[in-house]
Amino acid sequence: MRILVTGGAGFIGSHLIDRLMHAGHDVICVDNFFTGHKRNIQHWFGNPNFELIRHDITEPIKLEVDQIYHLACPASPVHYQYNPVKTIKTNVMGTLYMLGLAKRIKARILLASTSEVYGDPEVHPQSEDYRGNVNPIGIRSCYDEGKRVAETLAFDYHRQNGVDIRVARIFNTYGPRMLENDGRVVSNFVGQALKDIPLTVYGDGSQTRSFCYVSDLVEGLMRLMNGDFIGPVNLGNPDEYTILELAQTIQSMVNPDADVKFEALPQDDPKRRKPDITRAKTYLDWEPSIPLETGLQKTIDDFKTRLQAEKRLSLETTLS
């Protein structure tokens, strides 16, 4: 098939492209490189089945494809709060244009939504029937409400125009190619431990998250896209850890002597987050298989490699 991946140079998008390329598809990657990076996809440069287009999806684009994986949007608070108006435009206008494209060319489109549609949940664990507890005027709402509107648009295009949609609600995902400065807990802790900086825990560390390794997530996305179930469907790991437990795990794996420091909780930070994946198991025959420590080790190794490359480059620049 001919497949478009928006946000394809990003963390999740690039891993998805790897899978699609290995499966023999023609892949078009569209990215504006706000949080994506060419190094994530450069191993496909020169391959006749791969095409890269630098484009911002808040502007229309005309392409002919069979499937659209719509992943484009900064997904970490550091990046989506940097330019909140741009974030909500990406979620609303970008999704509108992608759905319009899918309608015109009769392509199936998968919307990468998020567990953030549940906000700071009052129901635990979160199933797809839960409608969420989101602050519509908070500092996170450009992303949270943006994704809620994106889901609305997807289902309205489906009901009104018969567009073939799939909607995934993605929970915390980690793995190689995460941005070092994205402000998410895994990348924060791994980066801090490797640089011998105290690990920053917000609040008392009792808030919980569930961490899904990126290859498990990509498998779930592909099963959703190629199955008959529209969604929305939660894709995440139901194993729940406190932030302090995660910090201590990474500390023991990277730098047992590293300190842990506590700081105030950011506004609207969800206290608990855990997916109910009954739908994913039932309709996609999917559940995560990579244990946390296995996935963390791969992530740590990737961060080490990148940090060493940065040091070498910095040294070479200094010497020259």
ChimeraX attribute file (.defattr): number of C-alpha atoms within 10 A of each C-alpha:
attribute: neighborCount
match mode: 1-to-1
recipient: residues
	/A:1	12
	/A:2	16
	/A:3	23
	/A:4	25
	/A:5	25
	/A:6	25
	/A:7	28
	/A:8	32
	/A:9	30
	/A:10	29
	/A:11	22
	/A:12	23
	/A:13	25
	/A:14	24
	/A:15	22
	/A:16	23
	/A:17	27
	/A:18	17
	/A:19	15
	/A:20	19
	/A:21	17
	/A:22	9
	/A:23	10
	/A:24	11
	/A:25	15
	/A:26	18
	/A:27	24
	/A:28	21
	/A:29	22
	/A:30	24
	/A:31	26
	/A:32	19
	/A:33	15
	/A:34	14
	/A:35	20
	/A:36	24
	/A:37	19
	/A:38	15
	/A:39	12
	/A:40	21
	/A:41	20
	/A:42	13
	/A:43	10
	/A:44	16
	/A:45	12
	/A:46	9
	/A:47	11
	/A:48	9
	/A:49	14
	/A:50	18
	/A:51	15
	/A:52	19
	/A:53	12
	/A:54	11
	/A:55	16
	/A:56	18
	/A:57	24
	/A:58	19
	/A:59	11
	/A:60	14
	/A:61	13
	/A:62	11
	/A:63	11
	/A:64	14
	/A:65	19
	/A:66	15
	/A:67	23
	/A:68	25
	/A:69	25
	/A:70	24
	/A:71	22
	/A:72	27
	/A:73	30
	/A:74	23
	/A:75	20
	/A:76	17
	/A:77	16
	/A:78	13
	/A:79	17
	/A:80	22
	/A:81	18
	/A:82	12
	/A:83	12
	/A:84	18
	/A:85	12
	/A:86	17
	/A:87	24
	/A:88	23
	/A:89	18
	/A:90	25
	/A:91	27
	/A:92	21
	/A:93	19
	/A:94	23
	/A:95	26
	/A:96	21
	/A:97	18
	/A:98	25
	/A:99	27
	/A:100	18
	/A:101	21
	/A:102	23
	/A:103	18
	/A:104	13
	/A:105	15
	/A:106	17
	/A:107	20
	/A:108	20
	/A:109	26
	/A:110	27
	/A:111	26
	/A:112	20
	/A:113	29
	/A:114	24
	/A:115	25
	/A:116	26
	/A:117	25
	/A:118	23
	/A:119	24
	/A:120	18
	/A:121	21
	/A:122	15
	/A:123	15
	/A:124	12
	/A:125	15
	/A:126	21
	/A:127	20
	/A:128	19
	/A:129	8
	/A:130	14
	/A:131	15
	/A:132	19
	/A:133	15
	/A:134	20
	/A:135	14
	/A:136	13
	/A:137	9
	/A:138	12
	/A:139	16
	/A:140	22
	/A:141	23
	/A:142	23
	/A:143	28
	/A:144	25
	/A:145	23
	/A:146	26
	/A:147	27
	/A:148	22
	/A:149	19
	/A:150	25
	/A:151	26
	/A:152	13
	/A:153	16
	/A:154	23
	/A:155	21
	/A:156	13
	/A:157	19
	/A:158	17
	/A:159	11
	/A:160	8
	/A:161	11
	/A:162	12
	/A:163	23
	/A:164	21
	/A:165	24
	/A:166	28
	/A:167	25
	/A:168	24
	/A:169	23
	/A:170	22
	/A:171	23
	/A:172	23
	/A:173	21
	/A:174	24
	/A:175	25
	/A:176	22
	/A:177	22
	/A:178	22
	/A:179	19
	/A:180	17
	/A:181	12
	/A:182	18
	/A:183	14
	/A:184	18
	/A:185	19
	/A:186	24
	/A:187	23
	/A:188	18
	/A:189	27
	/A:190	27
	/A:191	21
	/A:192	22
	/A:193	25
	/A:194	17
	/A:195	14
	/A:196	14
	/A:197	16
	/A:198	16
	/A:199	23
	/A:200	18
	/A:201	21
	/A:202	18
	/A:203	17
	/A:204	14
	/A:205	18
	/A:206	15
	/A:207	18
	/A:208	19
	/A:209	23
	/A:210	20
	/A:211	26
	/A:212	26
	/A:213	24
	/A:214	25
	/A:215	21
	/A:216	18
	/A:217	25
	/A:218	21
	/A:219	18
	/A:220	24
	/A:221	26
	/A:222	16
	/A:223	17
	/A:224	25
	/A:225	24
	/A:226	13
	/A:227	12
	/A:228	11
	/A:229	17
	/A:230	17
	/A:231	19
	/A:232	22
	/A:233	29
	/A:234	26
	/A:235	32
	/A:236	29
	/A:237	27
	/A:238	20
	/A:239	15
	/A:240	17
	/A:241	18
	/A:242	18
	/A:243	21
	/A:244	21
	/A:245	14
	/A:246	22
	/A:247	23
	/A:248	19
	/A:249	17
	/A:250	24
	/A:251	22
	/A:252	13
	/A:253	15
	/A:254	21
	/A:255	18
	/A:256	12
	/A:257	11
	/A:258	19
	/A:259	16
	/A:260	17
	/A:261	13
	/A:262	14
	/A:263	11
	/A:264	9
	/A:265	15
	/A:266	10
	/A:267	9
	/A:268	14
	/A:269	13
	/A:270	19
	/A:271	17
	/A:272	21
	/A:273	27
	/A:274	25
	/A:275	25
	/A:276	19
	/A:277	21
	/A:278	16
	/A:279	18
	/A:280	22
	/A:281	16
	/A:282	10
	/A:283	16
	/A:284	21
	/A:285	12
	/A:286	20
	/A:287	20
	/A:288	21
	/A:289	11
	/A:290	15
	/A:291	13
	/A:292	18
	/A:293	13
	/A:294	10
	/A:295	18
	/A:296	24
	/A:297	17
	/A:298	15
	/A:299	20
	/A:300	23
	/A:301	15
	/A:302	15
	/A:303	22
	/A:304	16
	/A:305	11
	/A:306	14
	/A:307	16
	/A:308	11
	/A:309	12
	/A:310	12
	/A:311	12
	/A:312	12
	/A:313	12
	/A:314	12
	/A:315	11
	/A:316	10
	/A:317	9
	/A:318	8
	/A:319	7
	/A:320	6
